[in-house]
Amino acid sequence: MNNLLNELEALKNNLDNLPVENISNIQLNKTDLFIVDINNGFAKGGALYSPRIESLINPITEFSKKLSPKLHRIIAFTDCHPKDSIEFLSYPPHCLEGDAESDIVDELKTIENLKVLPKNSTNGFFALGNMNFDNVDNIIVIGDCTDICIYQFAVTLKTYFIQNNINKNVIVPMNLVDTYDIPNVHCADLSNIVFLNSMIQNGINVIKSFSIDE
């Protein structure tokens, strides 16, 4: 048990020592921003609502508004399921097609040039269709949940680039992702530590946060 606790502390220290990156260090006109699942069903109410996700709304909206005029693209994924979605074998019904839960939160609707992509699985990669990244060097991924949709999309995207021998910088700022907490079932803090470290090991550029010069 002591060894396990030591390992966990070491993983936490890895994250504590991550850098704050200045946004000016990346070329924004060659950068895509993906906002994952900041919708009514996760951030405002519903079977999978979490106050931790609701707390992401304002910082994500503020960050995205500052960058959106300069970005190559800004895309918001949102869960959007048919009533017979196979995902409901694993999760309670949520974010049905045509329901307010599947709509992105109103705050995001004020962001310039935002495109919304619905998805019927936890992994937004499969909702990209024929989207290409030819003129993109950086992909910033923010939103929820760290250990599910963020992890799956970031790692699958990075793996796709590696398979095709394409060098892209996939960035996840820790302060703009989070996951839900259910006592004795799903520990948010533990999940964040484990899955953020796993992203690092899979080639994702996990940073503490971005600083933005005013």
N, C-alpha and C positions, 0 to 999 in steps of 0.2 A: 504493500500500500504506500509506504514512504517513497518508493521508487516512482510509483505512478504520480504522486503529488509533485515530486521533483521534476518529472517530465512535463507536467502541466504548467508548472511555474516557468520552465524554460521556454515553452511555447508562448506563454503570455509575455515573457521578456522579449521574444522575437518581435512581437507586435508593438510593444512599448518603445522599441528602439527604431521603428520605421521612420523614414523622413517625412517632413512636410515639403511638398514640391510646389514651386512657384508655377502658376499656370502659364506664365510667359516663356517657360522652357520648352513648351510644345507648340507646334504650328497649328493653330486652331482651324484654319481653313482646310487642313488635312486631318481633321479630328471629328469622329462621330461620337455623340452622346446617346447612350441607351438608358432610359428610365424604366425600371422593371416593376410593374404591378403596384404602382401607387394609385389604386382605384378605390371606389367606395366600399367594395366588399372586404377589403383588407384594412383600409385606413379610416373608415368612417363608421362601419357597422356591418353586422352579418355573422354567419357561423364561424368565419375565420378572421374576424376582426381582432386586431391587437393594438393596444395603446402605444406600444413601442414603434409600430409602423406609422401610426398617426403622427408621432413626434418627428417623423422624417419629412412630413409634407412641407413645412415652411423652409427648412434648410435646403431641401432639394429644389423647391420652386425658386428660391433666391439665387442659388448657384446657377440654375439653368437659365434664368432670365438674364443674368449678367453675361453669359457666354453665347446664348442662342444666335445673336446677329453675326457672330464671327465663326460659328461652327460650319463644317461641311454639311452635317445632317444632325437632327435631333429627333429621336424616335422613342415613343412610349409604348411598351408592351402592356397589354392588359389581358387577364384571364377572361375568356368568353366561351362558355360551354353550352352545347346542346343538352337537353334534359336527360338524354341517355348517355352522357359522357362516361367513358370507361374510367376516367379519373375519380369518379364518385365511388368506385370500389375501394379507393384508398383514403379519400377525404370526404367530409360532409358536402352535400350539394352547395354550390356557391357560384357567384358570378355567371348567372345564366344569360344566354343571348337575349337581348332586348330588355334586360332587367337593369335597374339603376346600379346594382352592385358591379356590373362589368364595365361601367363608365369610369374613366379616369376622374380624379377629384377635380372640382371646379378650379382650384388654384392652378393646376397645370394647364388648364385651358387658356390661361392668359399669356402663355409663353409663345413667343413669336416663332413661326416656322415649324411648329411641332406636328409630327405625323404619328398617328396612333395605329399600332398593329395588334389586332386581336390574336390570341393564341389559345389552343385547346389542350395544351399540356404544360407541365411545369417548365419545359425547356423552350425558350423563345427562339433558339437557333432554327427550329423546324418551321417557324412562321416567317422566316426571312424571304422565302420564295427565291426569286432570281436576283435579289439584291447583290451587287458586287461591291468590292472594297478597293477597286483599282486606284482611286485617287485619295486613299485614306492611309495614314501612317499610324494613327492612334485611335483606340476605341475605349472610351470611358464608360464603365458600367456602374450604375447606382440604383438603389431601391431595395426591394425585399424579394424573398428572404435570403439571407446570407448563405445558408446551408442547403437551400433548395434551388430556387429559380436563378439567383445570382450565380451560385456555384456552377450549376449545370450549364448555363449560357456561356459564362466566361471560359470555363474549361473546354467545352465543346468547340467554341469559336477558336480558341488558341490551338486546340488539337487539329482542327480543320486547316488552319494556316500552316502548322508544322507538317502535316501530311502532304500538303501541296508546296512545301519548301518556300513559304511566303513569310517574310519577316514583318510582323505587325506588333505594336505595343498595346497590349490589353491592360488597362489600368482600373483598379478598384480602390477608391478612397474609403478608408474604414469609417470615417465620420458620416458617410452618406449611405451606408447599408446597415441593416439590422434584421433580426428575426424575432419570432414570437416566443413567449415564455408560458409554459404550463408546469406548475410545481410538480415534481416527482415524475414528470413525463417527458418534458422537453425543456432543457435548461438553455435559455438564450445565450447567456454569457459563455457557457462551455461550448455551445455550438459555434459561436462566433470565433472563439480561439482556435478550435480544431479546424474549421473549414477555411478560415482565412490563411492559416498556415499551410493547409493542403493546396490552396490556390497558388501560394508562393512556390511550393514544390513543383507545381505543374506549369510554371513559367509565367504566371500572372504577376504584373507589377502592382503589388499591394502597397499602398502608401497610407500614412496617417491621415493626411488631408491635402487639399490644394490651398495655397495662399493666392489671393488675387489682388494685384496692385490697383488701387483706385485711381 
